[in-house]
Amino acid sequence: MATIRDVARRAGLSVATVSAVLNDKPGVSERSEQKVLQAIKELDYRPNRVARALSRNSSNTVGMLVPSVDNPFFPQVVKSVEDVFFENRYVTLIGNTEGKTDRALYYIRSMLSGWAEGLIITLTWEMTQPEVLDNLKRARVPVVGLAGARIISDFDAVVPDDPQGAFDAVYYLINLGHRNIGFIGVQDSQSTTLRLEGYRNALKAAGLTIQDELIMLGRSYEKADGYILTKALLRRRPRPTALFCYNDVMALGALSALHEENIRIPEEMSILGFDDTAGSYCYPQLTSVALPKKEMGFLAASLLLDRLKGKDTPPEVITVKPSLILRESTGPVVRQSEPVPKRKGMSMI
């Protein structure tokens, strides 16, 4: 493998000149720069990143931790983050925690020992455990939270307005004439708590009774839980005429359960998801609360870049507004009562 000294010999220049070109330092003539670049090309030279980081006191590397790359929400956000850092010539390292503290600690320690200058983390359960937080704070690198709902006061964050998104979704169902609306979510989930708050507030605003027996919480955010919880809700009396699901993945499980029971959608049951990751890839296409995933990734990456450039202000929390995407999975009840008047301020597409 070629070294910087080999490049200097091939170019007929000093090691210092080659180093200046590699590190974009001023004072090198255009002719010398071209000689260095030609020698690099001929020798297929690749700079040692660790040595470069030591000499420049910068690695141009950041890390990002997500709970699950299987969940289609996170790859879309990761791409937005990575695009921003690529444009700014940073390498983005990705770690999948699977919601486990030991994996989160492993990736934090590995990324920081690999010269990551900052981290973007999801504000999920495992990232807010004491041991993980202690490691993040002791690292003394900028950290930005992205998505999730467990805001950490020491760090910048970009989060969705979960209560408002859920409120708009449920009030939309109420306006279609639905009175018995099921809720499917996840136990011990702060995001579920916030979306359930919006669900309850919508029912209260419409003067409807909150039926706790129609609120079902599973153990995970996966399709299987959506399927199981929907099956359970179908046995409740009165049976719901609409289901509001924590996310699109759980809504897909609900769709499978309803198809299996030969329940027509939306004629006999309306389904509404949250995050709009799978809405256009199923049948019928899913009405969903869309989160601005590209915008969220851009904002989080921009916050971290500002910190890397020396911005020294109190931590900032940016709340982004969801919007309701109307598709085929929702409709009026067959025998609906008088519709509740539409409320102003709902964002629908």
ZIFENLIN-V797829 format. One record per helix or strand of 3 or more residues. SS is the DSSP state (H for helix, E for strand). FROM is the first residue (numbers start at 1). TO is the last residue. Records with the same first field share a line. If there is no record, write none. Layout:
SS->FROM-TO, FROM-TO
This chain:
H->4-11, 15-22, 30-43, 49-56, 72-87, 101-113, 125-128, 130-138, 162-175, 190-205, 212-214, 223-233, 248-260, 279-281, 293-308
E->61-66, 91-96, 118-123, 142-148, 156-160, 181-186, 215-218, 242-245, 270-275, 287-290, 317-320, 323-325
